[in-house]
Amino acid sequence: MEVNVQSSQEMENNGIMQQMEFISNHAERTNEIRVKIQSDIDSFNVLYSECTKYIQQLEYAKSQRMSSISGTPEIECELIRKKEFHELQLKAKSLALNNSISVYVNKLNELTKLISRVQSYIIDNSLVQWKRQQQFAGNGYKCMMDIDVIQTWCEKLCDLIWIARSQIKEADRFRVNLRQYFELPQSCEIINTLLNMTTQYLSSLVTNSFVIITQPPQVLKTNTRFLAEVRLLIGGKLNIHKTSPIVKVSIVNESQVNQIIGRNKPYGESCGELSNCTGKMEYHPVRRHFSTNFRSMQLKKIKRTEKKGTDSVMDEKFSILFSSTFFIGNELQFEVWNLSLPVVVIVHGNQDPHAWATVIWDNAFAKLGRIPFNVPDKVPWKSVAEAINMKFSAATGRGLSEDSLIFLAEKALRTQNVDFNHMVISWSQFCKEPLPQRSFTFWEWFYSVMKLTREHLKGPWMDGAIMGFIRKSDAENLLARYATGTFLLRFSDSELGGLTVAWTASNDYEVFSLHPFSAKDLSIRNLADRLSDLTYLTKLYPNIDKDLAFGKYYTQSPNISTSVTNNGYVKPLLVTHVPGWSGSGANGQGINSCPNTPQDHMLYENSLGNYSTKETSEYSEPENNMAVFGNFSLEEFSSSLDDMSQADGTFF
C-alpha cells in the first residue's frame, strides 16, 4: 500500500511541476511581448519627439513669413510634408502599440488563469488533503504527503504569482505612459482586475501556507509541557523572513472557533491560560524552513462551558489558535491564523480513555467544511472498524485480523451472527453505554487492551503469538481438540486490561483458564517468563513449541555466583505458580510446579490463586503457600517487592 501511495505522490508531483514549467514558459513568452512593447514605446517616443520638432519648426516658419522677416513657401511645404509623414507613422505606431498592449494584457489574463488553476489544486486539494491526513495521523495513519514537496510547489507558485503581478504592473505603467498620447479604456479595466486578482492570489497563498507542522497533543493535560511547530511554506520568498514576525498562541472553545471562522479573523479570543505562548519565526536557509517551535508550552487554566445532559468534560473540544502578521515590502500586509486539530483537555490520567474516544471519533468522522466540531452521532460499523484497526496497529505494531474485527463488532453492537458491514454504531454504544453485565463501555475495554498490548505485549503480539480477540467459549472449543499442554492467549472479557491463558489441561481435553494477568502483573514479571514458569504449558496453539514462540523474550536466570549484590542483600526470584499444577504427575497435575532453583537462592512463589474454568474467578492465596523472610510474612514481603519493582523493574 505504501509503495502505491508513494508512486501516486510521485506522479502527482511530476504533474504539478510540469504545469508549473508550462506556466513559467508562458510567463517568459509574455515577458518577450513586454520587452517588444517597451522597445516600440521607446521608438514611439522618438518619433513623437521628431514630429513635435517639425511642428514647432513649421509654426516658426509661419510666424517668420507673417512678419515678412524671412521664410519661403518652399520651406513651409517641406516642413508640412515631414510633419504629415511623422503623424502617419505615429498613428500607425499608436495602433500597433494599442494592439500589442491588448495582446499583452490578454496573455497576462491567460497567465493568471493558469496560475489560478494550479493554486486552486495546491490549496484546495493538496493542502486540504495533507491537513486531513494529519488528522488521520492522530488515529495512526502513516502514508502522509510530504509537506516539503507541497512547500516546493508553494514556493514555485509564489514566484509565478509575483512574476505575473510584476508584468501586470508593467502593463499598467505602459497605460499610464501612453495616456498622454491615446487612451486604453478597455485595457485599463482588465489591468486593474488582474492586479486585484494577483493580490488575492498572494493573500490566499500566504494565509493557507501558514500551517501547523507539529500538532499539539489532542489529549492535553493541564500543567504538562507540550510541543507545537508552525511554518510559513513561502517564508523564504519575497523577503518575508527578514521581518521576523511573532506568532501568538491561545486556546479557544467551540463557540469561539465558530466566531473566528465566521469573520475570518481572530479578535484575541481565549478560554484558558497558556504559558510560553509566543515565539519568533526564524528562517533556516539549508532546509528553507521559516518556522517557530514551541517546546515548552503549558496549559495552566481552562474555562469550560456548561455541560448539557450526559455530556462530560471529556466530550468538550477545544482548539489551539496560532496567529501572526506577515509583510511583503511596504506594500502588502497579511494577518494569518490557523487552528489546531480538536483538543480534549483533561486534568487527570484516568480521563484518558474517554478523551481518546472523543478524539478518535472526531479524527475519523469529521467532514470537510463542517461546522466545528460537529461529527455524526451514528456511523457505519465498517468505518469504526477501520478507525480502531488503524489506531491499534499504530499503537501495537500489528493490525487486527478479520476474525478479531468480527469479535469486536459482536462486542460493540451486542449481537452475533449478522452482517456487520451494513450495521451502524452510535457514539453512545461506542463509549457511553456499559457492555451487558459489565461496568465498563466497549471503548474502555478496547482502550485497556490496546494499552496493555502496547506497554507489555508488543513483541509477542507482533509475532502473532497472542490470539487476543476471541470469546472464552470459542477458545475452549479450539483447544478441546488438541493435546495436553496446548495453550492460547486471549484478552479477558470480564476485566479491563487483562490477558488470560487458556490451556488443555488433561487427557480428557478439559480446558482451563488462568486468572487474567494485569498490567501490574506483567510489569513485575513479563509474559514470556510467566509462561516459562508454567512448565505444563508446552505448545502454543496450534502446535508451536513454547520456547520457540517466547524464548527470545525470556530474561536470563540470575547467576549463582552473583546472587549476593554489592550491598550484601540476596535478590529473590519471582516465579509464577499455580498450586496443584506442575509439568508432571497424573493428568498433568502435581504438587510441585516450581522449577528447580539453586539452594542458596530464596524462592518467592507468586501464586495466581486457584485455577478455574470461570473467567470471574477470584484471586486467593492458598493457606499452605506461605513463606517467611526474616520477620516478614509473604504478603508483607510481596508488598515490598512491588515497591522495588517500581524502582528498578528487575527481579531475580
MIMIKE-777295 format. One record per residue (C-alpha): chain; residue in one letter; x, y, z. Coordinates in steps of 0.1 Angstrom, whole numbers, plus 2048, in hexadecimal, padded with zeros to 3 digits. Example, Ala and Ser with C-alpha at 12.3 -4.5 7.8 and 13.67 -1.06 7.14 Angstrom:
// residues 2
kette  rest  X  Y  Z
A  A  87B  7D3  84E
A  S  889  7F5  847
END
This chain:
// residues 652
kette  rest  X  Y  Z
A  M  800  800  800
A  E  81C  818  809
A  V  82D  811  7E8
A  N  80D  819  7D5
A  V  809  839  7E9
A  Q  82C  844  7E3
A  S  829  83D  7BE
A  S  808  851  7BD
A  Q  819  86E  7CF
A  E  836  86D  7B6
A  M  81E  86F  799
A  E  80C  88C  7A9
A  N  82D  89E  7B0
A  N  838  899  78C
A  G  816  8A6  77F
A  I  817  8C5  794
A  M  83B  8CD  78B
A  Q  833  8C9  766
A  Q  816  8E1  769
A  M  82D  8F9  77C
A  E  846  8F6  760
A  F  82B  8FD  745
A  I  820  91C  758
A  S  844  927  75C
A  N  849  924  736
A  H  829  937  730
A  A  836  953  747
A  E  856  954  734
A  R  844  958  713
A  T  82E  973  723
A  N  84D  985  72E
A  E  85B  984  70B
A  I  83B  997  700
A  R  842  9B0  71C
A  V  865  9B5  710
A  K  859  9BB  6ED
A  I  83F  9D4  6F9
A  Q  859  9E7  70D
A  S  86E  9E9  6ED
A  D  850  9F5  6D9
A  I  848  A0F  6F3
A  D  86C  A1C  6F2
A  S  86A  A1E  6CC
A  F  848  A2F  6CF
A  N  856  A49  6E7
A  V  873  A50  6CF
A  L  85B  A54  6B2
A  Y  844  A69  6C6
A  S  861  A80  6D0
A  E  86B  A84  6AB
A  C  847  A8B  6A1
A  T  845  AA5  6BD
A  K  865  AB5  6B0
A  Y  857  AB8  68C
A  I  837  AC7  69A
A  Q  84B  AE1  6AD
A  Q  860  AE9  68F
A  L  842  AED  679
A  E  832  B04  692
A  Y  852  B18  693
A  A  854  B1A  66D
A  K  830  B26  66B
A  S  837  B41  685
A  Q  855  B4C  671
A  R  842  B4E  651
A  M  826  B61  661
A  S  83E  B7B  66F
A  S  84F  B7E  64C
A  I  871  B79  65C
A  S  87A  B5A  64A
A  G  86D  B38  63F
A  T  861  B2A  61F
A  P  843  B14  616
A  E  85A  AF8  60B
A  I  868  AF4  62E
A  E  845  AF3  63C
A  C  83A  AD9  623
A  E  858  AC3  62C
A  L  851  AC6  651
A  I  82C  ABE  64B
A  R  835  AA0  637
A  K  84C  A93  653
A  K  833  A9A  66E
A  E  817  A87  65C
A  F  82F  A6A  655
A  H  838  A68  67A
A  E  814  A6B  684
A  L  80B  A4E  66E
A  Q  827  A3A  67E
A  L  81B  A44  6A1
A  K  7F8  A39  698
A  A  805  A18  68B
A  K  81B  A14  6AA
A  S  7FF  A1C  6C2
A  L  7E8  A03  6B1
A  A  804  9E9  6B3
A  L  80B  9F1  6D7
A  N  7E6  9F0  6E0
A  N  7E4  9CD  6D0
A  S  804  9C1  6E0
A  I  7F8  9CC  703
A  S  7D7  9BB  6FD
A  V  7E9  99B  6F4
A  Y  800  99F  712
A  V  7E2  9A4  72A
A  N  7D0  986  71B
A  K  7F0  972  720
A  L  7F1  97E  744
A  N  7CD  974  748
A  E  7D5  951  73C
A  L  7F3  950  753
A  T  7DE  958  772
A  K  7C4  93E  768
A  L  7DF  924  765
A  I  7ED  92E  787
A  S  7CA  92E  796
A  R  7C4  909  78C
A  V  7E5  8FD  79B
A  Q  7E0  912  7BA
A  S  7BD  904  7BE
A  Y  7CB  8E1  7BC
A  I  7E7  8E7  7D4
A  I  7D3  8FA  7EE
A  D  7B0  8EA  7EB
A  N  7BC  8C7  7E4
A  S  7E0  8BF  7EE
A  L  7E2  8D4  80E
A  V  7BE  8CB  818
A  Q  7C7  8A6  812
A  W  7E7  8AA  826
A  K  7D4  8BA  843
A  R  7BA  89E  842
A  Q  7D6  884  842
A  Q  7E5  896  85F
A  Q  7C5  890  872
A  F  7C4  86B  867
A  A  7E8  869  874
A  G  7D9  870  897
A  N  7C9  84E  892
A  G  7E8  83D  886
A  Y  7E8  845  860
A  K  80B  843  852
A  C  80B  84A  82C
A  M  80B  870  82E
A  M  814  887  812
A  D  836  897  816
A  I  831  8BB  821
A  D  853  8C5  814
A  V  847  8BB  7F1
A  I  828  8D1  7F5
A  Q  83F  8ED  802
A  T  853  8EA  7E1
A  W  832  8EE  7CE
A  C  828  90C  7E3
A  E  84A  91D  7DE
A  K  849  918  7B8
A  L  825  924  7B8
A  C  82F  943  7CC
A  D  84A  94B  7B2
A  L  831  947  795
A  I  817  95E  7A6
A  W  832  978  7AD
A  I  83E  976  789
A  A  81A  97A  77C
A  R  814  996  795
A  S  834  9A8  789
A  Q  82A  9A4  764
A  I  807  9B1  76B
A  K  816  9D0  77C
A  E  82B  9D5  75D
A  A  80C  9D4  748
A  D  7FD  9EE  75F
A  R  81D  A03  75B
A  F  81A  A01  736
A  R  7F6  A0D  738
A  V  7FF  A2B  74E
A  N  81D  A35  738
A  L  808  A33  718
A  R  7EA  A45  727
A  Q  7F8  A67  71B
A  Y  7F7  A5A  6F7
A  F  7D7  A44  6F7
A  E  7C0  A32  70F
A  L  7BD  A0C  715
A  P  79C  A0A  728
A  Q  796  9E5  723
A  S  7B9  9DB  72C
A  C  7B7  9F2  74B
A  E  79A  9DF  759
A  I  7A9  9BD  753
A  I  7CB  9C7  761
A  N  7BB  9D3  782
A  T  7A7  9B2  784
A  L  7C6  99D  77E
A  L  7DA  9B1  798
A  N  7BF  9AB  7B2
A  M  7BE  986  7A9
A  T  7E4  981  7AE
A  T  7E1  994  7D0
A  Q  7C6  97C  7DA
A  Y  7DB  95E  7CE
A  L  7F8  96A  7E4
A  S  7E1  96F  801
A  S  7D2  94D  7FD
A  L  7F4  93C  7F9
A  V  803  94D  818
A  T  7E5  946  82F
A  N  7E1  922  823
A  S  806  91A  824
A  F  808  923  849
A  V  805  8FF  855
A  I  809  8EC  876
A  I  824  8D3  870
A  T  824  8C3  893
A  Q  801  8C3  8A1
A  P  7FC  8C8  8C7
A  P  7F2  8A7  8D8
A  Q  7CE  8A1  8D3
A  V  7C9  895  8F6
A  L  7D8  8B2  909
A  K  7DF  8AF  92E
A  T  7E0  8CF  942
A  N  802  8DA  951
A  T  814  8C3  939
A  R  82D  8CF  920
A  F  825  8C9  8FB
A  L  834  8D0  8D9
A  A  828  8E1  8BA
A  E  837  8EF  89A
A  V  82A  907  880
A  R  839  90F  85E
A  L  833  927  842
A  L  839  913  823
A  I  843  931  80E
A  G  856  942  829
A  G  877  941  815
A  K  867  955  7F9
A  L  861  97A  7F4
A  N  877  982  812
A  I  85B  97A  82A
A  H  874  969  842
A  K  887  98A  846
A  T  86B  999  85B
A  S  86D  97F  877
A  P  848  97D  87F
A  I  83B  972  8A1
A  V  822  955  8A5
A  K  809  956  8C1
A  V  7F7  938  8CF
A  S  7D7  935  8E2
A  I  7BD  91A  8EA
A  V  799  91E  8DE
A  N  779  90B  8E3
A  E  760  8FF  8C9
A  S  74B  91F  8CA
A  Q  769  935  8C5
A  V  776  920  8A8
A  N  755  925  896
A  Q  758  94B  89C
A  I  77B  94C  88E
A  I  772  938  86F
A  G  753  94D  86A
A  R  765  96E  869
A  N  785  95E  85A
A  K  79A  970  875
A  P  7A2  96B  89A
A  Y  79C  987  8B3
A  G  7B1  97B  8D0
A  E  799  95F  8DA
A  S  7A4  948  8F6
A  C  794  931  90F
A  G  7B4  926  922
A  E  7D6  931  92F
A  L  7F4  925  91B
A  S  818  92B  925
A  N  836  92E  90D
A  C  81D  936  8F2
A  T  82F  94F  8DB
A  G  84B  947  8C3
A  K  860  959  8A8
A  M  860  94A  885
A  E  884  940  87A
A  Y  891  937  858
A  H  8A7  918  853
A  P  8B6  91D  830
A  V  8C3  8F9  82B
A  R  8A1  8EA  830
A  R  88E  909  824
A  H  878  908  843
A  F  86A  928  851
A  S  85B  91C  871
A  T  859  91E  897
A  N  85A  902  8B0
A  F  847  904  8D0
A  R  859  8EB  8E6
A  S  84B  8F1  909
A  M  828  8FF  907
A  Q  811  8F6  924
A  L  7EC  8FA  92A
A  K  7E9  908  94C
A  K  7C3  90E  94E
A  I  7A5  906  939
A  K  782  915  939
A  R  768  8FB  92F
A  T  745  901  922
A  E  726  8F5  934
A  K  71F  8D0  92E
A  K  6FE  8C3  921
A  G  6EE  8A1  927
A  T  707  885  929
A  D  724  899  91B
A  S  744  897  92F
A  V  763  8AD  92F
A  M  773  893  918
A  D  759  89A  8FD
A  E  762  8BE  8FB
A  K  77A  8C8  8DF
A  F  791  8E6  8DD
A  S  7AB  8F2  8C4
A  I  7CD  903  8C6
A  L  7CD  923  8B2
A  F  7ED  92F  8A2
A  S  7EE  953  893
A  S  807  96B  884
A  T  80C  987  86B
A  F  822  986  84C
A  F  82F  9A2  837
A  I  83A  9A3  812
A  G  84E  9C2  80F
A  N  83C  9E2  817
A  E  81F  9D9  800
A  L  80D  9BB  80E
A  Q  804  9AF  831
A  F  7F3  98E  839
A  E  7E3  984  85A
A  V  7E5  95E  85C
A  W  7D7  944  874
A  N  7D2  91F  877
A  L  7C0  907  88F
A  S  7CD  8E7  89B
A  L  7BB  8C6  89A
A  P  7A0  8C2  8B5
A  V  7AF  8BF  8D8
A  V  79F  8AF  8F7
A  V  7AC  8BD  917
A  I  7B0  8A6  935
A  V  7BD  8AC  958
A  H  7C3  887  962
A  G  7D0  868  951
A  N  7B0  854  958
A  Q  79F  86B  940
A  D  7B5  85E  923
A  P  79E  843  916
A  H  77F  858  910
A  A  794  875  903
A  W  7A4  85F  8E9
A  A  782  852  8DF
A  T  777  875  8D8
A  V  797  87C  8C4
A  I  796  85C  8B0
A  W  771  861  8A7
A  D  778  885  89C
A  N  798  87C  888
A  A  786  860  876
A  F  764  86F  86E
A  A  769  895  86B
A  K  75D  8A2  849
A  L  76E  8BC  835
A  G  75F  8DE  839
A  R  74B  8D3  858
A  I  73E  8EA  873
A  P  759  8E6  88E
A  F  759  8CD  89E
A  N  73B  8BB  891
A  V  73D  895  88B
A  P  722  87C  884
A  D  712  86A  8A1
A  K  70F  84A  88E
A  V  728  83B  875
A  P  72C  81A  862
A  W  73D  7FF  877
A  K  753  7F9  859
A  S  762  81D  85D
A  V  766  818  882
A  A  778  7F7  87D
A  E  790  808  865
A  A  797  824  87E
A  I  79E  80E  89C
A  N  7B2  7F5  887
A  M  7C8  813  87B
A  K  7CC  81E  89F
A  F  7D3  7FC  8AD
A  S  7ED  7F5  891
A  A  7FF  816  898
A  A  800  80F  8BD
A  T  80A  7EB  8BD
A  G  81C  7E5  89C
A  R  802  7CD  88D
A  G  7DF  7D1  881
A  L  7C0  7BD  889
A  S  7B5  79E  875
A  E  793  79A  865
A  D  78A  782  881
A  S  795  79C  89B
A  L  780  7B7  88B
A  I  761  7A0  88A
A  F  767  799  8B0
A  L  769  7BE  8B6
A  A  749  7C5  8A2
A  E  736  7AB  8B6
A  K  743  7BB  8D6
A  A  73B  7DF  8CC
A  L  71A  7D8  8BC
A  R  70E  7BF  8D6
A  T  704  7A6  8BC
A  Q  711  787  8A9
A  N  70E  775  888
A  V  704  793  872
A  D  714  7A6  856
A  F  725  7C3  868
A  N  72F  7D4  847
A  H  70C  7E3  845
A  M  708  7EC  869
A  V  70D  80D  87A
A  I  71A  815  89D
A  S  712  833  8B2
A  W  729  849  8C6
A  S  717  83E  8E5
A  Q  71C  819  8DD
A  F  741  820  8D6
A  C  74A  830  8F6
A  K  72C  83A  90C
A  E  717  81B  913
A  P  726  7FF  928
A  L  729  7DD  918
A  P  710  7C3  923
A  Q  716  7B6  946
A  R  735  7CC  948
A  S  73E  7ED  959
A  F  752  7FA  93C
A  T  74C  805  918
A  F  758  7F6  8F8
A  W  772  811  8F3
A  E  77F  80E  916
A  W  784  7E9  911
A  F  795  7ED  8EF
A  Y  7AB  80A  8FB
A  S  7B7  7F6  919
A  V  7C0  7D9  902
A  M  7D2  7F0  8EA
A  K  7E5  800  907
A  L  7EE  7DE  916
A  T  7FB  7D1  8F5
A  R  80F  7F0  8ED
A  E  820  7F2  90F
A  H  825  7CD  917
A  L  81C  7B6  8FA
A  K  829  7C7  8DB
A  G  843  7AE  8D1
A  P  82D  78E  8D4
A  W  810  7A1  8C4
A  M  825  7AB  8A6
A  D  831  787  8A3
A  G  80D  77B  8A2
A  A  812  767  8C2
A  I  7F3  777  8D2
A  M  7D1  76E  8C4
A  G  7C1  789  8DA
A  F  79F  790  8CD
A  I  78B  770  8D2
A  R  76F  766  8E9
A  K  776  74E  905
A  S  75E  733  8F7
A  D  76E  735  8D5
A  A  791  732  8E4
A  E  786  713  8F7
A  N  777  704  8D7
A  L  798  70A  8C5
A  L  7AD  6FA  8E0
A  A  797  6DD  8E7
A  R  7A4  6CB  8C8
A  Y  7C8  6CE  8D1
A  A  7E1  6BC  8E8
A  T  7E7  6C3  90C
A  G  7FD  6E2  911
A  T  7F0  6F5  8F3
A  F  7E7  718  8FC
A  L  7DD  73A  8ED
A  L  7DC  75D  8F9
A  R  7BD  772  8F9
A  F  7B2  794  907
A  S  79A  791  924
A  D  776  799  91F
A  S  76E  7A0  943
A  E  78B  7B6  94D
A  L  79A  7D5  93F
A  G  7BD  7D0  931
A  G  7C1  7AC  939
A  L  7D2  78F  926
A  T  7C9  76C  92F
A  V  7D7  74A  926
A  A  7C0  72F  91B
A  W  7CF  70C  918
A  T  7C6  6E7  913
A  A  7CD  6D9  936
A  S  7C6  6B4  935
A  N  7C4  695  91F
A  D  79E  69B  91E
A  Y  7A5  6BC  90B
A  E  796  6D0  927
A  V  79E  6F5  923
A  F  7A7  70D  93F
A  S  7AE  732  941
A  L  7C5  745  958
A  H  7BA  764  96A
A  P  7C4  781  952
A  F  7E6  791  954
A  S  7E3  7B6  95A
A  A  7FB  7D2  950
A  K  808  7D2  973
A  D  80E  7AC  971
A  L  821  7AF  951
A  S  836  7CC  95D
A  I  842  7B6  97A
A  R  849  798  964
A  N  845  798  93E
A  L  82E  781  92B
A  A  849  76B  91D
A  D  859  764  93F
A  R  837  75C  94E
A  L  830  743  932
A  S  852  734  937
A  D  84A  72F  95C
A  L  82B  71B  953
A  T  83D  6FD  946
A  Y  81D  6EA  93E
A  L  816  703  923
A  T  82A  6F4  906
A  K  81A  6FD  8E4
A  L  80D  71E  8D9
A  Y  7ED  719  8C4
A  P  7EC  708  8AC
A  N  80E  6F6  8AF
A  I  82A  70E  8B5
A  D  845  706  8CF
A  K  841  71E  8EC
A  D  867  725  8ED
A  L  867  72C  8C8
A  A  84A  745  8CB
A  F  856  757  8EB
A  G  87A  74D  8F1
A  K  888  76D  8E3
A  Y  874  780  8FE
A  Y  881  76C  91C
A  T  896  77E  934
A  Q  8B6  76C  93F
A  S  8B6  75B  961
A  P  8CD  76B  97A
A  N  8F0  75D  97D
A  I  8F5  74B  99E
A  S  917  75B  9A3
A  T  908  77D  9A0
A  S  8E9  778  9B4
A  V  8F6  78D  9D1
A  T  8F5  7B1  9C7
A  N  910  7CB  9CF
A  N  8FC  7D6  9EE
A  G  8FB  7B3  9FC
A  Y  8D6  7AB  9F4
A  V  8CA  78D  9E2
A  K  8B1  793  9C6
A  P  892  77C  9C7
A  L  886  76A  9A8
A  L  861  771  99F
A  V  851  752  990
A  T  82E  74E  982
A  H  81E  730  993
A  V  7FB  721  992
A  P  7F7  70B  9B1
A  G  7EF  6E7  9A8
A  W  7FD  6E9  985
A  S  81F  6DE  978
A  G  82F  6D1  959
A  S  82D  6AD  964
A  G  816  696  978
A  A  7F4  688  971
A  N  7E1  69A  956
A  G  7FB  6B5  956
A  Q  7F5  6BE  97A
A  G  80D  6BC  997
A  I  817  6CC  9B7
A  N  837  6DC  9AC
A  S  832  6F5  98F
A  C  851  709  997
A  P  870  704  982
A  N  890  6FA  994
A  T  8A3  716  9A2
A  P  8C6  718  9B2
A  Q  8C5  710  9D7
A  D  8D5  731  9E1
A  H  8BA  745  9CF
A  M  89B  750  9E1
A  L  87B  747  9D0
A  Y  85C  75C  9CF
A  E  83E  74B  9BF
A  N  828  764  9AF
A  S  807  751  9B0
A  L  7EB  758  997
A  G  7D2  747  9AE
A  N  7BD  729  9A7
A  Y  7B8  722  982
A  S  794  724  976
A  T  781  71F  956
A  K  76D  73E  95F
A  E  77A  760  953
A  T  76E  771  973
A  S  782  75B  98B
A  E  78F  76E  9A9
A  Y  7B4  772  9B2
A  S  7BD  75E  9D1
A  E  7DC  753  9E3
A  P  7DC  72F  9ED
A  E  7E1  72B  A12
A  N  7FE  714  A0F
A  N  810  72B  9F7
A  M  821  740  A11
A  A  845  749  A16
A  V  856  75F  A2F
A  F  874  775  A28
A  G  883  782  A48
A  N  867  791  A5C
A  F  851  796  A3E
A  S  834  781  A32
A  L  831  779  A0D
A  E  816  794  A08
A  E  82D  7AF  A18
A  F  84B  7A3  A04
A  S  836  7A4  9E4
A  S  82C  7C8  9EB
A  S  850  7D2  9EF
A  L  858  7C1  9CE
A  D  83C  7D4  9BD
A  D  84D  7F4  9C9
A  M  86E  7E8  9BD
A  S  85F  7E0  99A
A  Q  857  804  996
A  A  87B  80E  99E
A  D  890  7F9  986
A  G  878  7E0  976
A  T  890  7C3  979
A  F  888  7A4  98D
A  F  89D  785  994
END
